[in-house]
Amino acid sequence: MSYVDVWQQLDWDDVRLSIYSKTATDVERALRKPKRDLEDFKALISPAAEPYLEQMAQQSAALTRKRFGRTISFYVPLYLSNLCANSCTYCGFSMDNRIKRRTLNLAEIERECEAIKALNFDNILLVTGEHERKVGMDYFREALPRIKSHFSYLSMEVQPLDQADYAELKTLGLDAVMVYQETYSAPTYAQHHLRGNKMDFRYRLETPDRLARAGIDKIGIGALIGLEEWRTDCFFVASHLDYLEQTYWQTRYSISFPRLRPCTGGLQPKSVMSDRQLVQLICAYRLFNPEVELSLSTRESPLFRDNVLPLGITSMSAGSKTQPGGYADDEPELEQFAISDERAVAEVASAVKHHGFEVVWKDWHPAYSG
């Protein structure tokens, strides 16, 4: 049993039609319920819910404060390599793009860690292109212990791995893994993944199952907003979350909202999501699941991030560099994509405090629980 079994029972077109057929009555019913199901989620992300955004925002903010208080966790990505053996239409690291490639050695990793620690971070996300041979388990076995010696909480966003590999990485200090399906539409997925191991839709879709079985503390999921019709893709994210929480209840989960950003060889989005619609989606996820962590990256503008802060977000990145060596050396030509919020870390932290929230630099860890 894996989420693939659930996914196979859901027809993309049927789901889309169901979302767009929701009415104001369906939305009002969902807003009155103390606990919402997937049908309610469809209503909350539907066009029919757009006039109810203020009410959704108020309920979402109240639920978030009740569960998470007035805290925002800060994390930062550390890009270890931009080598990639996949051809993906939307990514600046795609093997087809003629960019300068770089993989950090241990000395360079140490320099990056020191530069990041100077910014006050203790929660770090390791990111690489997907290159199993040069940036695979042998590389991770060397890098993770060195990085973990600097940071309390260690997350990864790399190529999908086998369950045994995740179990081994856990012994080396790995706490969380982010693995985004990009799109839950198999035909669209095939259109954008042209060469490499990432072409295997099913293996990627089953990755959160392998992570949970390996005992990883937190799993991050999401869709790359813009590859397909966003409402339908985001319903499948909610469906995936629902399955994971029911099946692996001891694991924590997070959802991210990456919208397509400019990059080398950039792709025009198939489905454009407005800022107002992204607010609707954030609130819908919170109303559907009061426990899930909702993360917002520097892909979004400073104005948007500051304004949406109280409505449901629980973690955010700051001062992000999307290229290997970005913190110590800052080589912009190696970027995976262009960020939108270019404020310094201290400036973002100050904005968070200005809105009445406390910045949390260290993520929760199992060792701290009773």
Buried (B, 14 or more C-beta within 10 A) or exposed (E): EBBBEBBEEBEBEEBBEBBBEBEEEBBBBBBEEEEBEBBBBBBBBBEBBEEBBEBBBEBBBEBBEEBBEEEBBBBBBBBBBBBBBBBBBBBBBBBBBEBEBBBBEEEBBBBBBEBBBEBBBBBBBBBBBBBBEBBBBEBBEEBBEBBBEBBBBBBBBBBBBEBEBBBBBBEBBBBBBBBBBBBBBEEBBEBBBBEBBBBEBEBBBBBBBBBBBBBBBBBBBBBBBBBBBBBBBBBBBBBBBBBBBEBBEEBBBBBBBBBBBEBBBBBEBBBEBEBEBBBBBBBBBBBBBBEBBBBBBBBBBBEBBBEBBBBBBBBBBBBBBBBBBBBBBEBEEBBBBBBBBEBEBEBBBEBBEEEEBEBBBBBBEEEEEE
